[in-house]
Amino acid sequence: MPIVYLVIPCYNEEEVLPETVKRLTAKMTGMIESGRADKQSRMLLVDDGSRDKTWEMISGYSDKNELVSGIKLAHNRGHQNALLAGLMTAREYCDCAISLDADLQDDVEVLDGFVDKFIDGCDVVYGVRNKRETDSFFKRTTALGFYKFMQVLGVDLVYNHADYRLMSRRALDALSEYKETNLFLRGMVPLIGYRSDYVYYDRHERFAGESKYPLKKMLSFAIDGITSFSVKPLKMISNFGVIVSFLSVIGLIYAFVSYFTGSAVAGWTAIVSSIWLLGGIQLLCIGVLGEYIGKIYSEVKARPRYKIEEFKK
């Protein structure tokens, strides 16, 4: 029987945490009794510098519930770093780790399917959504656009997969060798290789509390994913520069011909419009370059991705 760890990043989750622990305790107890998981299996709750009583609750559950362990990060480091902290801690104790969110949107009833595929020999099992009916029209549309855009850029992503996945200890050891400061686990895990499979599920509504990924964070996450795994935006800038230069030469030739044939007409509107257009394009290109330079700046400093303040086994 494998030792299974459920790794759950938590940030200001005091509203949903009691129900999360209740449901996962029941599920893990059933898995242990059915022989799918060893009695040393645990749920590992990672407090990502919450400002509410999340850590106090995790600490209390850990004292009373033998299936609950907890990690307190020294300060807020973001979902991906908190998830990595949990996975890297769990790999010392488990045969496989399953990452999921604390909001109960990921269907815990398919945990058996993850473990069954691990027992069959899979090192990575991706949780893939059947449909996105619980999402708003805007979120569905932007998510679809994001996955398609990432495919165009050549990034290997599993469609409709977030961070609900199982990883074996061997896969976790391989993940530990990736030292990026700017984390995008959805893109990093497929790079590991090893045998993989999928578990399909329906995503539920959030049980309580508010989403920790508003539009601003979603856009930031998407930009991190693009700039961390593809240099095609830089190539697109170069290609666009060549095209604009070619058109500028044509425009210059046209201007000379118009001048010498006496058909030149004062075009204040056209001149101003072209200046604003090219100025905007230049600022956009500088912004893209700046994003990559910022990534380089973060990486070369090689600062720790997280610091664990307290660990309750």
N, C-alpha and C positions, 0 to 999 in steps of 0.2 A: 504493500500500500504506500503510495507516495505521500510525502509531507507537503501539504499545499498551503501556501501563504496567500492571503488576499491583501493586496496593497492598495490603500485607499487614501489619497490626498484629501486633506480637510482644511478649508479656510472659512472661518465664521459659519460653522455648520451646526450651531447649538440647537436650531429648530428641528433639523432633520436627523440628527445623530441618534437620539433614542430609538427611533423606528429603524434606522439603518442597522444598529447593533442588534436589535431584536430579530429582524428578518435574517440577517447573516448568521446569527447564532443558531437559529432554527435550521437554516440551510446547512451549515457546517456540521451540526450535530447529526443531521440525516445522512450526510455524506460519510461521516465517520462510522455510523452504525451500519451503513450499507456496504462498507468495505472499500469505498472509493478514495478515502483519505485517511491518513494515519492520525492517531489521537494527538500527535504533536503539532498538528496543523493549527494555524492561527490566522486571525485577521489583524493586519498591521495598519493602524490608523496614524497618519502622518499629519501633525499640526503644522501648517505652513505660516507660522507667525500670526495666528488669529488674534483679533482684538476683542472677541467676546469670550465666553466661558468654554470654548471648545476643548482646550487642553485640560481644564479641570474635570470636564466630563470624561475625556479619554482616560485620564489618570484614575478616576473613580471606577470606570468600567474595568480597567486593567486589574484593580485590586479585588474586584468581586467576581469577574468572569475569566476563567482560565483560558478561554479562547481569544481574549483580547490582549494585544500588545500595542504599545504606543511609542511614537517618536515625536519629540518637540524640536523643531528647528529654531535656531537662535534668532532668526528674523525672517520676514516674508521674502521668499525667493521665487515665487511663481509656481504655477501648477506643474510644469515640466521638471523643474529642479526638485520639487517636493516628491514627485513620483519617482524620479531617479534615486533620491535618497532612500525611499522605501524599498525599491528594488535591490539596490546595492546592499542594504542591510539584510533583506530577506534571503539573499543568495547564500549567506553564511549558514542558514538553518534549514532551508527548504530543498525539495527536489524540483519543485516548479512554483512559480508565482503568477498570480492572476491580478492584473491591475484593473480597477474600476472606480467610478466616481461615487461620492458619498450621497448624492441626491436621489438615489434609487431609480434613476431613469434607465440604467442598464438592467436588463432582466436577469435577476439572480437565479432563476429557475434553469438557465442553460449552463450553469457552472458544471453540472455533471457531464455535459457534452464536451466542455473544454478538457476535463480530466480524462475522459474516455479516449479522446484523440491523443492526449499525451501518453497514455498507457499503450496506445497503438504504435507509438514511436515518433510522434511529432514533437519538434523542439519549440515551434512557435505556432500558436493557434490564434487567428484573428476573429474578433467578434464583429460581424458585419450586419448592419441594419437591413431588414427586409424592405422598409419603406420609411418615408419621412412625414407621415400624416400629422404627427404631433408638433411639427415645426410650422412656423408662420410661412406665408408665401415668400416673404423677403429672405428668410433664412434658407429655405429650400433652394431658391434661385441662386443666391450667392454661394451656397455650398457646392451646388452643381457646377457653377462657373469656376470655382476654385479648383476642384478636382480636374476639370477639363484643361484649365490653364496650366496646372502643374504637369499634366501629361504632355502638353505642347512643349513645355520647357525641358522635358526628358526626365522628370523626377518620378521614381517608382513608388507609387502610393497605392494602397488597397482602397478601392472605391467604397464609400459609405462606412469606413472604419475610423473610429476615433482612437481611444486609448484603452478599450476593453479588449485585453488580449492575455493569453497565457505564454509564458516563456520558461523554458527548462533552465536548470542551473547552468548547463553548458552554454545556452544562448545568453544568459545573464553574464557569464564570464566573458563572453565575446563582446557584449555591450560595454562592459567595464573598460575595454581597450579603446573606446572612442572617447577622446578627451575634449571634444568641443565645449566651449563655454555657452554658445548660443544653441540651445537644445531644440530639436524638432524630432521627437521620438518616432512619430509616424513615418518619417522618412529614413531614420537611422535603422530601425529594426529590420526592414526588408533588405538592407545592405548586408546583414549578418549572414544570410543564406540559411543553411540547414533545412531540414524537411518542415514544411508548414501546411496548414489546412485552415478551414473556415468553419465557424459556427454562426448560424443566422438567427436573428432574434428581432423582436419588436421593441422599440424604445418607448418607454412610458413617459407620462408627464412628471415633472419634478414634484416630489412628495410635499415639500415645504420649503420656505425660504426663497431667496432670489438667485437668479443665475449669476455665476461669477465670471461669465464671459459676455459682457455687453458689447455693442458694436465696436467700440474703440479697441478693446482687447482682441476681438476677433480679427480686426484689420491688422493689428500689430502681429498677431500670431501668424496670419497669412504671409505677411511681409517677411517674417523670420524664416518661414518655410521656404519661400522662394529664394531669398538671398543666401540661405545656408546650403542649398542643394543644387543651384543652377547658376551658371555665369552667362546664360543666354541673354538676360537683359542688357549686359555690357556689350555683347555682340550686336544686339538689336540697335543700341545707340550708335555703334560704329557704322552699321549698315544704313541707318537713318541719316547719319552725317554725310555719307557718300551720296545718297539720293538728293538731299537738300543742296549739296554743293553742285551736283549736276544741274539741278533746276535753276540754281543761281547763275550758272554760266549761260544757260539758255536765256534767262531773263536779261543778263548783261548784253548778250548779242542782240536781243530784240530792242533793247534801249538804244544801242548804237545805231542799229538800222533805222529806227524811228527818228533819231536825231538827224542823221544825214539825209533822210528823204523828206524831212520837214514836216512829218506827221506827229511829232511828239506833242502830247497834251499834258498840261499840268495835272498831276494826279495825287493831290495831298492825301485823300482818303486811302488810296491804295498803299502809299508809302507808310503812313502811320499804322495801317492794319498789318502790313508785313513786318514792321518793326516789333509790334506787340506780339505777333504770332511767333516770330523767331526768338524773341526774348523769353516768352513762356516756354518754348521748347528747350532752350538752353538751360533755364532754371530747372526744368524737369530732369534733364540729363544730369545736371550737376547734383540734384537730389538723389538720383539712383546711384551715382558714383559715391556720394557721401554715405549712403547706406552700407555699401560694401566696405568703404574705408572704416566706418564705425565698427563693422564686424571684425575687421582685422585688428583694430585697436583693442577690442574686448578680448580677442583670442591671445594676442601677444602678451597681455598682462598676466594671463594664466592664473587668475584669482580662483580661489575655491568656489565650487558651484553651490555649496551649501555647508552649513555647520550644524551638527547635531548637539543640542544643548542637553537633552535628557532622553534616555531610552528606558522604557519600562517593558521588560520581557514578560 
